Amino acid sequence: MYILLANFSFLEIWYVNSDVPNLLINFLSMAKTISFTGCLLQLYFFFSLGTTECLFLSIMAYDQFLAICRPLHYPTIMTTKFCYRLVIFCWVYGFLWFLIPVILITLLPFCGPNVIDDFLCDLGPLLALASACVPIPGTVLICGTMSSLLIFSTFFYIISSYTLVLRSVMQVPSSAGWKKAFSTCSSHLAVVCLFYGSIMLTYVSPGSGQPEGMQKFTKLFYSVLTPLFNPVIYSLRNKEMKDALKKVLGDF
């Protein structure tokens, strides 16, 4: 668990740094511009790190499943070597998944005025700019398919894992066992709800049915606010952190 949490924390640091620095620069400057190369780099790293986060959340759900549903087999299955293999898989596969869409976007024509009504170089606004020049149904289909496949496959895997966890917990006779099991899963489940709830509103639901600023708000939520909440959510499981927080609140 701590190996996965350490990598997840490291990922969140880079995930925030893929868009927040440029966001602050544009907020403070009058120009509010970004180069074509810088835009593509931001797109690639933002989506690659987001893909890696989806994979890490899935692996962490698998870890929770083993810990609760297969506690006696856990030490032999989730060995340190196997855990590091899972971590390497998440990082490598995460940075390979969106390589094809980014390459396809570099080949698209951008005839102007090349104004993005967003705070980052996102997939949707870039495809909209290019489609104003020439029809690009193939690129839109590939990008949409890869995004939906990633989101739904990892989300349903997590839901399936927690369904098995819930079924296993329901068989525990004591209330103490219920409390311990739900305490183990609560932090990860809260992070999953925050992250997947916001990205599904952004990339899965029809944009035309939402207010104009809703897409930007949900995007800001999962790209900035969710990484801000995650350390707090996971820290509340730590007894020392709880005692320190109670002490700080007690002083006020």
N, C-alpha and C positions, 0 to 999 in steps of 0.2 A: 504493500500500500504506500509506503513512504517513498519508494523508488518511483512509482507512478505519480505521486503528488509532487515530487521534486521536479520531474520532467514537465508536468502540467504547469507548475508555477513558472518555470523557465520559458515555456511556450507562451504563457499569458503576457510576460514581459515583452517579448518580441512581437506578439500579436498587437498590443497597444501601440508599440513604436512603429508599426507599419503604416499607421494613418494619423495618429494624434499629433506628432510634430508638424506635419504639413498642414493639418487642420488649424493648429495654433498660429502658424506662420500666415496662412491666408486670413485668419481672423484679425490679426494685428496689422497686416499690410494692406495697401490700397490696390496693388496689382492683381493679386489672387490668381496667379498663373502657375502652370506646371508644364514642364517639357514633355514631349511625346514619349521619350525614353523613360523619364521619371514616372509618367503616368502608367506605362506598361509594367515597370518594376513594382510600383505600388500595387497594381492589380494582381500581379503574380504572387507577391509575398503575402498580401492580405488574404487571398483565396487559398493559398497553399497552407498558411498557418491555420486558417479556419478549417480546412480539410483535416489537418493534423489534430485539431481539437476534437472534431467529430470522432476520429479514430481513437483518441485517448479516452474520451467519454465511454466509448463502446468497450474498450479493454478494461476500464475501471468497473463497468457493469459486470463484465465477466469475472473479475476478481471478487466482487461482492457476491455473485452467484456461487462461486466456489467456497467462499468463506462461510456462507449460511447453509447452502444445500449439500455441500460435500466437505464438511469440516474435517473429517478424518483423512480424506485424501488430499486436502489442501497443501500440506507441506511437500508431498511428493509430486504434485502437478505444478503448482506455482513456485517452482524453484527460482533461485536468483538468475541462473542462466536462461531459463525460459522467459522470465520477466524482462531481461535485457533484450532478448530476441523480439519480444512484443514491442518494446520501446523503439528499437531500430526500425521495425516494420512500420510503425506509425510515422516516424520522421521521414523515412525514404518514400513510402507510398504517398504520404501527404504532399510532398513536393513534386511528385510525378503526376498526380491525378489531373491537375489543371494546366499542365504543360501544353497539351494539344489545343485547348481553347485560346490560350494566350498567343500561341504561334499563329492560329487562324486569325486572331484580331490584328496582329501585326501586318497581315497581308490584305486587310480591308482598306478601301479608299476612304479618306476623310477630306471632303471637299469644302468644308467650312460651314458656319463660322467657328465650329469646334468649341462651343461653349457648353460646359457640363453643369447642369443645374443640380449639383450635389457637392458634398464636402469631401468626397474621395472619388478616385477613378474606379467606378463600379462597372460590373458587367453590363447591366441594363442600359445606362446612359451611353456607354461606348457603342453598343450595338445599335442604339437609336440614332446616334450621329452617323454611323456608317450606312444604315438603311435609308437615310435621307438622300444618299448619293446613288446607291444601286441596290436592287433587291438582294438580300442575303438570307434566304430561308434556310439553306443548309447549315450555315454557321449558327444561326439562332437555334435550330433544332439540336445541333450537337451540344452547344453550351447549356441549353435548357435541360436536355436529357442527362448530361453528366452531373449538373447541379441537383436535379430531382433524385437521381439514382443514389447519389452520395447521402443526401439528407434523409430520404425514406429508408434506405437500407440500414443505416446506422441507427436511426430512430426506432425502427421496428425491432431491431436486434436488442436494443436497450429495453424496450417494452416487453419483449419476450423473456428476457432475463429476469426482469422484476415480476413478471407473472409467475414464473417458477419459484422465485423467492417468496412471493406472497403465499403461494400454495404450500410451500414448505413451512412458513411461519404459522399458517393456520392450523398446522398439525401439532404445534408446540403446546403442551397443556398449561404451562405456567405463564402468568402475566409477566414475570421477570424475563423469561425468554423472549416474549413478544417485544418488550421494551428494549432489550439489548439488540435484537435484530433490526428494529426500526431505527434505533440510534445509529447503527452501523451504516444504514442506507440513506438516512435523511439528508446528509450534506450533499452527497452525489446526486440524489434525486432532485434537490432544490436547484442545483447548478444545471442539470439537464433541462428542467422546466423553463428556467430563465433563458438559456441559450437557444433551445429548439423552438420555444414559443415565439421568440423574436425573429429568428431566421425564416421560419415558415410564413410568418406574416409578410416578410420582405420578398422572398424568392418563390413561394409556392402559391399564395393567394393572388388573385387577379389584381393588378395595380389599378385598373380603371375603376374598381369598386371602392377604392379607398380615397379619403381626402388627400389633397396634394402633398401636405406635409407629413402624412402618416408614415410613408415609406422612409423618409429621412429620420423620423423619430425612432422607428423600430431599428433602423440601421445603426443609429447612434447608440441605442440601448445595448445591442449585442456586441458592438465593436468597442465601446468605451465603458459603459456602465456595468455590464456583466463581468468583465475582467476586474472591475473595481470591487464588486460585491463578492466574488469568488473567494478571495483570501479571508474575508470576514466570515463567510459561511463555513469554510473548513476550519477556521481557527476556533469557532465556537464549540467544536467537539473536544478541544484540548482543555483539560481541567485547569492547568495553570493560566491559560488565557481567560477562562471564565472567572477565576478568582481575581485576576488582575483587573478585568473589566468591572467586576462588582466593587472592587476597591476604588477605582476611578469614579464610578457613578456614585458611590457612597460619599466621596469627598465633596461632591456638588450638592 
